[in-house]
Amino acid sequence: MNQEVILQEKDQLDEPEATKVNTTAEEMEGYRIVVAILRRKLPISRIVHRDTQSYFGILLDDNNRKPICRLHFNGGKKYIGLFDSERNEQRHLIQSIDDIYGFEEALLETIKLYE
């Protein structure tokens, strides 16, 4: 019985700390907009999201070497980060998540880089 208590305490120590990443409904809505734009050219299964503390990343083929865009919604202002042919990110200020639709051509150009 004493040994059982020790094992339980050890298991509790091995649990990872609570994550500081908080995926918001707004980030998920932005992801769905990007999917809606790209689904005409790609199967939905190839478009994946990963949230981090500093940005919400949208990737092709779940590969961090194939970033499609990043959503920076955690600060006071909202930005969409788009990538050029050298994978340099350029942030663009947006007023609302609906503004993502205005970047359709840039998003389509980005996925062409990886095909």
N, C-alpha and C positions, 0 to 999 in steps of 0.2 A: 504494500500500500504506500509506503514511504517512497519507494522507487517510482511509482506511478506519478506522484506529485512532481518529482524532479523532472520527469520526461515532459509533463505538461508545461512546466515553466520553460524548459529548453525549446519546445515547439513555439512558444510565444515569442521567444527571443529571435527565432529564425524568420519570423514573419517580416516582410518588407514594410518599411515606413509608409504611412499613408501618402499617396501621391499628391503633389501640388498642382497637377494638371487638372483643369476644370473645363470640360468641353461644354460649351453653351448651346442653347437652342439656335441662337443666331449663327454660330459657326456651322452647325449642321445644315441650316437653311442655305447658307452660302455654298456649302459642299453640294447640296442638291441642285443649286443653280448651275454650278460648274458641270455637274453630271448631265443636266438637261442640255447644256450647250454642246458637250462633247459626245453625247450618246449617238448622234447621227454618224459619227466617224469611228467610234470605238465601242466595243462591248462594255457594258456597265461594270462588269467584273474586273476590268483592267484599271478602273479609276478608284483609288484607295485614299483614305485620309489617315493622317497621324497628327495627333495634337501634342504640342509641347508647351512648356511654360511660356515661351515667348511668341509662338505663332501656331497657326493651324495649317498644317501642310497637306496639299493634295498632290498625290504622286501617280505616276503611270507604272503599272505592274508591281505595285508595292515595293518600289525600288527607289531609295533615297538619292540615287544618281540620275533619276528621271523626274525631277520636280516639275509639276504643271504650274502650280501657283501656290502662294501662301496668303492666308488671311490673317491680318494683324488687327484683331478686334478687342484686345485686352486693355488698350490704353483709352485715353479720352477721345481720340479720333480713330476712324476706321481707314485701313489701307488694304489694297490688294497688291501683293508682290508678284510681278511677272518676270520671266526669265528670258534673256537673250540667247543667242547661239553659243555663247561662252559660259552659259549658266550663271551670269551675273544677275542678281535680283535688282529690279527697279520698282520702288514702291509708288503707288498712285493713290492719292487721297480719294475716298468715296464718301458720299453723304449718307447713303443707305445701301443695304445689301443688294437692292434692285439695280444699283449702278454696275454690278458685275456683268450684267447683260451687255453693257457698252464695250466690254473687253473681249467679245466673242472672237473677233479676228485674231487678236493676239494669242488667245488660248488655243485656237486651232493651229496657228503657226508654231506654237511651242510643241504640240504633239507631233508635228511633222518632223521636228528635229530628231526625234527618237525612232522614227519609223525607217 
